[in-house]
Amino acid sequence: MDESRQIRQPDRQLGVTLIVLRLLVPADYGLMAIVSMIITVLASVAELGLGASLIQARKLSGEDLGAVTGAVIVLNLAWASWWRWWLRSPHGSTASRASPC
């Protein structure tokens, strides 16, 4: 990503945030902020530098690729399981309901 895109990205996010802020009631905006933060943290942790390590490796064996693939699958299944649990819990049940306008 070039430097100009990195500079414009927060401006774009701020604009979208201000629009969404006007459209949602405070409780829904708070829920959106929490979910957004969780997704951002998990997305940054999800890969754990595995792609970069594959690119930088001088030699890759089938075992290396299998280990990385297995790790990614396990992390994604864990993330999906947690998300499913959260949506079925009392906390997540409010996220699936539409608020009256």
Secondary structure as UniProt FT lines:
FT   HELIX           3..23
FT   HELIX           26..46
FT   TURN            48..49
FT   HELIX           50..56
FT   HELIX           62..88
FT   HELIX           90..96
//
